[in-house]
Amino acid sequence: MLNLLIENINHDGEGIARNKGKVVFIPFTIVGEQVNVEIVEDKKYYSRGILKEIVTKSSHRIEAKCPYYYNCGGCSYQHMAYEMQTSLKQKIVQNTFKRIGGIDFEVKELIGMQKPWNYRNKVTWHLVEEQKSIKMGFYRMRSNILIDIQQCTLLKPVLNEVSHIIREMIHELKIGEKSSIMIRHSNDLNKVMIEFINCIPGKNLLKKLSGKAHSIYLQQRGSLKLLFGEKGLTQRTGHSMFILGPHDFFQINPEQNEKLIHLVRQYLDLSGTEKVLDAYCGVGTFSINIARDAFRVLGIDSNLQAINNAINNTLLNNIKNCQFIAGSCEHVLVNLKTRFNRIIVDPPRAGLKEAFIRSILSVCPKIIVYISCNPSTLARDIKQFILNDYKLIDIQPLDMFPQTSNIENIVLLQKI
Ligand SMILES: C[S@@+](CC[C@H](N)C(=O)[O-])C[C@H]1O[C@@H](n2cnc3c(N)ncnc32)[C@H](O)[C@@H]1O
């Protein structure tokens, strides 16, 4: 057993300590705590430990709300008071910009939630059969051990209710390899979309779920079949309405998504004359919400289904100045002859490819708004823009995922 001091927190929310110079990662700890640790993994440059005893406890430590917290891999900050979580996330962003981008910049205070629980409007449960009974839950962090979970404190109550129905009738499910169930809530209909993936629901279960569901899908061997209800689920966001399919990306925290959209509009500073590019547009969340303030908006996304829904969403919202192209941003933009005054980018965690950054620079927009869920790739990419005559105006973290270590950021850049 080692006695170590927690000096820092890494981007996965694990405490960082040093043992004879070597870094040790210890989950569920807080900076300043003196802890007794058992080493469970010892690599050349780092070790991993499990917390055995807290010798000196942080004043920010609280009782975790969820009974599964120390077992389930979903959350990593429930042992910290919320104010601590938010200031920690801000510091992590600040340090990441310095470390990766060499950017010394005052990061704004993180935009948190009043009630940082029951916010998620989507869940994917994993299923395995063990000793003739079916477990339904989440995988423990860095393992293939499935933790059976009855309730999740991050989910909207209706998602827990629907999950409870499925659990009660779990014997009605025929499961296969890599079975899972996705459930998504609509704030417009107060109903859910359910997708059974590689598992088949029996007739009684389907009947029971039909009272709460707007659509029920079955996905098997790559093909998708509608078993019950209507194809799309409508979601209200900003001033607009969106139709979503089961595989469309949509932010999982509707309350914080409203704040995000508001900020994007504010940063774009539109007067009605601008041409805007919305790169990685999904079902058009930003495009449609800013269309009335702009002259023209073009959205690009590689997911064809999302683009089809984005087009339907323009019709639904009576928007006439938005166009959408299905394809990869990297290939589409380089072949476009259009100039854009504003560009929004909201890429997946990997961030922007160098060639795409070059295409953006050649378009020369006055304002770039970069939305990211990965501070490391964000800092790397922002550095490139700064080196190419863009001024960093704001780094605004927003808590899209309270109780977890994930951090969303919105960055504003202006052409010098
Ligand atoms: C973080 S989501 C953003 C969606 C949207 N902006 C929103 O807020 O709902 C990232 C999106 O990028 C798309 N995507 C991933 N790689 C892409 C690429 N190379 N080119 C275009 N779109 C891509 C995904 O389909 C997904 O819709």
PDBQT file of the ligand as one rigid body, heavy atoms in Angstrom, charges set to zero:
ROOT
HETATM    1  C1  LIG A 501     -20.643  16.831 -32.497  1.00  0.00    +0.000 C 
HETATM    2  S1  LIG A 501     -21.756  16.424 -33.787  1.00  0.00    +0.000 S 
HETATM    3  C2  LIG A 501     -22.408  18.016 -34.149  1.00  0.00    +0.000 C 
HETATM    4  C3  LIG A 501     -23.832  18.061 -34.684  1.00  0.00    +0.000 C 
HETATM    5  C4  LIG A 501     -24.547  19.386 -34.691  1.00  0.00    +0.000 C 
HETATM    6  N1  LIG A 501     -23.690  20.520 -34.862  1.00  0.00    +0.000 N 
HETATM    7  C5  LIG A 501     -25.435  19.537 -33.466  1.00  0.00    +0.000 C 
HETATM    8  O1  LIG A 501     -25.154  20.382 -32.622  1.00  0.00    +0.000 OA
HETATM    9  O2  LIG A 501     -26.418  18.802 -33.349  1.00  0.00    +0.000 OA
HETATM   10  C6  LIG A 501     -20.661  16.028 -35.056  1.00  0.00    +0.000 C 
HETATM   11  C7  LIG A 501     -21.292  15.735 -36.396  1.00  0.00    +0.000 C 
HETATM   12  O3  LIG A 501     -20.222  15.571 -37.337  1.00  0.00    +0.000 OA
HETATM   13  C8  LIG A 501     -20.598  14.626 -38.325  1.00  0.00    +0.000 C 
HETATM   14  N2  LIG A 501     -19.330  14.211 -38.953  1.00  0.00    +0.000 N 
HETATM   15  C9  LIG A 501     -18.374  13.382 -38.479  1.00  0.00    +0.000 A 
HETATM   16  N3  LIG A 501     -17.316  13.374 -39.319  1.00  0.00    +0.000 NA
HETATM   17  C10 LIG A 501     -17.602  14.223 -40.321  1.00  0.00    +0.000 A 
HETATM   18  C11 LIG A 501     -16.898  14.676 -41.474  1.00  0.00    +0.000 A 
HETATM   19  N4  LIG A 501     -15.668  14.233 -41.748  1.00  0.00    +0.000 N 
HETATM   20  N5  LIG A 501     -17.493  15.568 -42.296  1.00  0.00    +0.000 NA
HETATM   21  C12 LIG A 501     -18.751  16.011 -42.025  1.00  0.00    +0.000 A 
HETATM   22  N6  LIG A 501     -19.459  15.627 -40.960  1.00  0.00    +0.000 NA
HETATM   23  C13 LIG A 501     -18.895  14.759 -40.109  1.00  0.00    +0.000 A 
HETATM   24  C14 LIG A 501     -21.408  13.603 -37.555  1.00  0.00    +0.000 C 
HETATM   25  O4  LIG A 501     -22.309  12.930 -38.422  1.00  0.00    +0.000 OA
HETATM   26  C15 LIG A 501     -22.145  14.486 -36.523  1.00  0.00    +0.000 C 
HETATM   27  O5  LIG A 501     -23.420  14.849 -36.976  1.00  0.00    +0.000 OA
ENDROOT
TORSDOF 0
